[in-house]
Amino acid sequence: MPNALPLGIVSGTTYETSQFQLRPGSRLTFYSDGVVEAQNEKGELFGFERGQQISTRPAAAIVEAAKRFGQSDDITVVTIERLATGQESTIGHIEPVLAPA
């Protein structure tokens, strides 16, 4: 994605910025390298293509898919959804999903 910002930011570095607006009903999902770097028993990576295929699913479903594939790193998935005018959120609160160490 043009102007993509890494999650790990280096002090003193200048980053190019861009702006956009989410339309009502749109969703934006961010996930860490723990998703795309999950490896199955054959050593195959989950990869960007699989990540893109499941990127429209809820954050918890993305986490579960990576865990089932073969999680070896921490996983963070954040989804931001813009609700339509007058629509109320169905999320009461957010709880972290932690895999056993």
Number of C-alpha atoms within 10 A of each C-alpha: 4 7 10 10 11 9 10 6 10 9 6 6 7 8 12 9 9 8 5 5 7 12 11 12 11 12 16 12 15 12 18 15 15 20 29 20 20 23 21 16 8 6 9 12 18 20 15 14 10 14 17 11 9 14 20 14 13 14 19 14 14 21 22 16 17 25 20 12 17 20 22 15 18 15 22 18 20 12 15 12 14 15 15 12 8 6 10 8 10 6 6 6 5 6 6 8 13 10 12 4 6
